[in-house]
């Protein structure tokens, strides 16, 4: 597996139409000015889109019908066309397959986690894609097995989040209407391999209205298999979002097989980059670790991982492996998982086991393959 090609440059395909979410505030005003429309109309359009979660110009009644048609055609073109949605977990989870303008398919998942105590709000999390497919070639991941189609545009990423926010607000998940609270870049693709679009998408999610959605930085997580230079660039951006590193093995020999990018940046380099991110942001990072039966779940690997992380500002998120088509690998048995947790905690490492959602609709971690 170590010799598998890694794809960092996405194939060139037809460019998506320009959308309001692709543009900064100043660029939006310039775009409407070029149509002979006062710049404040761009702010109105932005408030509808980000503040009211509205993407249908016909509902924007503070604009004249002529302006709705004109500005909508230029700045609110349809980007995501729903192929199908599937619900799971008693209606708490929804996976949606989207068709893009050029026929490429992506998936996003929306999950509701009921509040653990009275008086607290439910957590509603959108898991979004940054690429159509993935070029990282991790053999246990359905997305990686399918290869990379192309990078997504800023607006194609952002519109997944806004679509999720609309579903939550309309009460289409079990539990009634709610507010989107968290976004994780753990869907299809390697987010840091699409860095420029990821960065602008993060700004659209974090910046306050009318520039963006106004989400908390702490509520956004960016996952990576370990593109070391790009982790540094993310730190330089000073957005202070949460970093998650998909490690899956504590030793280079095994990780070269499970995460082929490790042949370029070794475990020590990846952890050093994550440490630098934690130091510069003050944020603890997460180590994502898929538990694969008889592959990476041995007690000595738990001890090695514990030794590596004992003095670091990190916690481990163990992920029971989710089945993918054509794979003979399976999740670790629960007693093995519990022993792995025990050994990590014995080293003083904080550890959680992920609550697997959407497995029966192929919407769980590693299962997104976007089949039409």
C-alpha angles and dihedrals in degrees: 000000000000090000095058113123116254116215117210099157112064119223114264114252135160112310114248116243114270112262134190089253091059090062136072119233092264092047091052091053090048091050093054092042089057086059090054092253123130113260094239088071088070089058090051091052091048092051091053092048102042102022101039097025089233121151100165111091090202089071093054096096096171086071123072115251090250092054092046090056095042099045094037092055092050104036106021106046114159109262106169122048113193113235095178144325126217126195127210142164093050093307095309093110130051127183118196127194113209129197115212127213093271097045096262114142129221135171135216131185130211119200132185120204111192116231114270093217136031114266094032125107123243115257112238114190131189117206106201138187125238097187137028098246123341135260098203094092098212102174097217094054122084092210093053092047090058096055130223124307101175147308118275122238121245091256093048088057095044094046090059088059094045091048089053091048090053092051090050093047092049091053095240092143119075109272099048132258117351144158124259105247108171139033125196124189093215100114125096118337140017105286095205091054086065093044104153093051092041091053095050091045090054089053091052090052097044104036115093122249134314089026094047150336097288099227120165114262089227091058093062124081126191116199125203138174087223115286093173101196091047092051086059091049090051089053090049089055089065094214092132095212118159116273121216120190118203097216104155093173133042096210130064095228093062097032091056085064100040098038108026093194084073087079085070102036116026128215093263092053093048093050092046090054091048090048090053090050091051092048094049096044102031087229125131112234128219127236110212112207122180109210107226119184113252091348109080104351101087119130092242090056090051089053092047091050090047091051092049094050103034095100098031131100091244143108130204124239109197114206120199103229112257118218119254129190115274095010122124092196121107139187119276115262114261095249089054090048091050092050090050089053092047093053094048091050090049087062090051094254119145110233138179132181113229118244099236112226131187098011094141092055095043089251099122129102111301095010102091109115102145101228114181 
